[in-house]
């Protein structure tokens, strides 16, 4: 791992824990542990989430180096282990359909799926595609640095984000790079990246300099860029403005956030800001169009709801403070987040009150859970893939 990557890894560890940082002349961090993560408290339980099935992905990975998430296509769910395993399971039963092993690599990101392939990224800077029927490797491509984000596969393309600030567009059939876009990477940034999104035949990508950009899918040309964070302060830590989290789309606008920057609604066609406000998040949020509510996990692991039409506050729940919560997933009337101890929490969309809780595993929830139908698919850093019924009402 290069020097800056090590610094980013350390910084992410401290930032997610919500701890004070200090950077010494020799490049080491010290931390203030005066405020521990919030303890979980009792609440009026409205329903009990149930586990549908759970499966091993092999050896787990460090939650700040192994940023993988499940991918769903048809009746299967695909996932990857840090030790090079890629697996496919039946969505309903959890039965393993196939497993393949990539030797001599450490999987760091993915999974992207579509058009007959499953794609992962590695710490060694490789993007690797295998057949979605388990018949073996299709292609691999050496990119410029560690691969920290892989998009879905769509329109014959898959997009990879690397740790040096580059976005690479690859041909889904061959892996050949079609174009590369670059933004200058600050000396310090949070560990992780916004996973590029293919939206309407274009590529939406967030960068560590606080920019959100829309790129052409075929040539990588810049269609527009919007500033979500402007570096301020004397230290490199104070100047971090990464755009890393999940960005939902609401009525033609991208609802983006940056660390120590802003939250904004950005027109997908022009990059114009409909509204913006001060905010700090590296996880992002999810939106319910029917209820006109966006729920976001902020940098202190407070879960907050805003009106996506104007950015106005609706409610805030600070009960998970410093617990390293994921971006929310919205299902019916609840926002669901995971935390560093393997718990999932259901919060009522109306008022933010806790409604249910379950522990899916003894490891940290690695990334935002994936919702398909009424089922949440969750990966934890002890190498478990778990399917949870998202419904909690007694009559569900």
N, C-alpha and C positions, 0 to 999 in steps of 0.2 A: 504494500500500500504506500503511495507517495506521501510526502510530508504534509501537504495540505489536506489530503484525504484523512490522515490520522487526526489532524486538528478538527476537521469537520465532524469526524466520528465522536471525538471527545465532547465537542460542543453540543452535539445532539443529545448525548447522554445526559449532560447537565441541564440542557434547556427543557427536555421532556420531564425531568424530575422537578422542574420549577425552581432550581437552586441558583443562588447568586454566583456569578463567575468573576474570576480575576485572572488576567493573563500576565505571566511573569516574563522576564527578559529571555529565559531559556525555553519559552514555549510550553510551559506546564500550567495546568489549571489547579487552583484551590477552590474549595466550595464551602458554602455556609449551609450546614444541615439543621439550622435552627427551626425550620418549619417542615415537618414531615408531611407526606401525603395524607389527605383526609381519611379518617376512619369511617367505615361504612356504618350507617345508623339504621335503626328500625323505621318502618313506615307502614302504612295501611296497604297490604298486598291485595291487588285486584285479580290476580290470576297467577298460575304457576306455569312458566315456560317448560316445555318438554323436549328432551333430546330424541331425535329420530335415529341417528347413528353416529358413530365416530370411527376414525381409521387413522393408522399411523402413516406418516410421510417419511419415516426413517429418522435420521438424526436431525434435530431442529437446528436453529441458527440464532445468532445474536440478533435481537430485535431491531438493532440499528444498522446492521449490515445485510439482513435478510428481510427484504421488503416485498414479500410475495402475497398474492391474493388468489382466491379460486377464480376460475373462469367457467362459465356455463354455456353449453351449446346442446340444443335438443335435449336428450334424456341423460346427458352425462355432465359431470363436474370434473374439471381438470385442476391439478395442483402440483406443486413441486417441493421437494425437500432440499435443504441446504447442501446435502452430500451428493447431489446430482441426480436424484430420482425424479422422474416425472410419472404421475399416475393418473388414471381415469377411473372414476367410480360411477355406478348407477346412481342417479340423483335421488331416487325414491328409497331404494333398499340399502345403498351404501356398498353393494357388492363391487369388488374390484374387477374392472373390465380388462385392464392391462397395466403393466408397469415397464418402464425402460430406465436404464441407468446410463448417465453420461459420465465417463471416466475422466478423472484428473481435472475436474472443474468444481467450482463452488458457486452454486446458483445464488444470485443476489436479488433478482427481480423477475417479474412476470406474475401471472401467466397471461399471454395474449393468445387468443384462439380465433379461428375462422378460416374459411377457404381450404379446409383439409389439413391444416397444420396447427401445432401448438408451439409457441415461441417463449423462450426464457432468456434472461441476461445473466452474465456471470461476473464475479469479481475480477476475473482475468481479462475482461473486456470483450468477451465473445457474445454474440447473439446467435442462438442455436434454435433451429426448428426441427421438430419431429412430426411424423405423420400422426394425425388424430385418431387413427385406428390401431396405433401401437406397433406399426410395421417397421419402425426404425427412424434413424436420422435422415432428414431431407437435405439440410444445408447448415453450415456454420460460417460466420463472418467475423473477422477480427476488427473491432472498432477502436476508436482512439483512446478510450480509457474504460474503467469499470462501468458496466451498464446498470443504471439505477432506476430505469423505468421502461416498460414495454407497453405499447398501445394494444388495442384490439387489432385484429387483422380485417381490413375492409378495403374495397375498391382496388384489390390487387397489391396493397401496400401494408407494411407494418412499420411503426415509428419507434425508434429507440432513443432514450435520453441517457447521455453518458455524464460521468462525474466532472468532466472538464468544461461543462456548459454547452456541449454540442447536442443538436438534434439530428439524427440520421434517419432518412427514409429509405427503406429497403424493399426491393421487389419480393413479394410474398412467394413467388414460385422458385426463385433462385437465391435470394438473399443479397443480391448485388445492390450496393448503395446507389441510389438514384440522385440524391442530393444531401448536402449537409448544411445546417444553419448553426451559427455560433453567436453567442453573447459573451461578453467578458465576464469571467468568474471572479468575484471578490476574493480577497485573501482568506476570509473566514465566511463560512455559510453553514446553515443547518444541514445535518446529514439527511439526505433524501431529495426528492424532486417531485414536481407535478408530473403525473403520468400523462404524456401527450394524448389528446383526444381527437379522433377523426370526426369532425362535425360538418355535415352537409358538403362532403367532398373537399374539405379544407382541414388544416391541422391547427388546433388550439394548443399553445404551449406556454408554460410559465417558466420564468428564469430567476436566478439568484440575485439579479440586479434590480428586482422589483417590477420587471416588465411582464406584461401578458401580451402575447403576439398571436396573430392569425397568419398562417403561412399557406401558400398554394400547395396542394397535394402533389401535383405533378412536377413542379419546378422548385418548390421551396421559397418562392418569392414572397416578400413581406407584403401582406395585404393591409394590415394595420397593426399598430402597437399602442398599448395603453399603459400608463404608469400607475401601479398600485402602491408602490413604496418608494420614497425618496430617502437615500441615506442621510442621516443626521447624527450629530454627536462626535466626540473626540476619538473614541476607541473603535476598533474594528467590530467589537461586540455590539456596541450601540448602533453601528451603521448597517447591521444586517437587515435586509428587507426581502428575504426569499419569498417567492410565490411557489409554494410546494403542495398545498392541499388539494383535495377533491373540489372540482368546480362544477356545480350543477348548472343546467340550462333552464331558464324560465322565460317563456313567452318571447323568444327571440333574443334573449340577453344571457351572457355568461355572468354568473354571480361569483366573482373572484375575491380572494383575500390574500393578504401578505403578512409576513411576520413583521411586527413593529411598523406597520404601514396603514393600509386602508382596506376597507371592504367596498366593493363597487359593483354596480350593474352595468355591464359593457355590451353595447349593441354588437351582435355577431356579424353584421354586415359592414359596419363603418368604424367600429372601435370607439364610438362616442360613448361617454359616460352619462347614463341617465341620472344616476345619483352616486354619491360616495360619502364615506364617513371614516373617521379614525377607527382602527381595529388592529388586532394582532392575533394571527392564527397561523399554524403550520400544518393543520389537519384539514381545514375546509368544512364544508357542510353538505346538506341535502335539502331539497325543497319539496313541499307538497303544493302542487298547482291548485288542487281542488279547495284547499283550506287557506291559500295565500299566506303560507308561513315558511320561512327558511330557518333551519336550525343549524347552528355552527358550534364547533368546539374551539374555544379560544386558547391562547398560549398558556393560560394557567389551568386548563382543563375545566373551566366553567363551561356549562352548556347553555347557549343563549339562543333565543328566537327573535327574529326580526321580520318585518313586513317586506317581502321582496319587491314590492311596488315602489317603496320610498326609503327603505333602510331603517325605519323607525323601530324602536325597541318594543318587544311584546312581553318577554319574561326572561329571567336568568335563574339558573340553578347552580349554586356554588358547592353543592354537596359532594362533588367528585374532585375537588380542588387538588391539583398536583398529582393526580392518579394516572397521568399519561393516557388520557382517553383518546379513542379514535374519532375520525369524522363520523357523524351520525348517519344512520340509515332510517328512512321514514317508512313505516308500514302501518296502513290504516290510520288510527288516531294516536300513534306513538312514535317518538324518536328513540332509536336504540343505539347505544355506544358500548364499545368494549374498553377494558382497562388493563393495567399492567399486572394485575393478579389473576387474569383470566375470567373476570366477571363480565356479563352483559347486563346492561341497565335499561329498563323501559321508562321513558318520561312522557307524560301526557302532553300532547301538542297544545292543549288549551291553556295550561297554566304552568307546565314544566315540573309538576310534582312527580315523584317516583311512583311507579305503578307496579313494577315487577323487577325481579333480579334472579339471575342464575349463574352458576360458575360452570363454564364449559370445559376448563382444564386447569392444571396447576401452573401453566405458563402464561406469559403475557400475550394478549391479543396483538398480533403482528401488524395488521392493517385493517382498514375499514371492511367490515363484513360485507358479503355479497348476498343480495336478496333475489330470489327467484320464486315467484308465486308466493306461497306462505312460508317458505323455508329460508332461513339464514344459514350461510356457509361461512365458517369461521376457522382461521388458521392461528394457532398459538405457537410460541417459540420453543415449546418442548416437542414440536413435530407432530401435532395432532390436527386433523381436519375433522370438524364436527358440524353436523347438520342439526339445527334447532328449529322447532316450530315457532314461528314469529307471533302466532296468535296467543293472547293471554286471557281473553275474556272467558268466563266460565262456560258460556254456551257455545264456544268455538268448536 
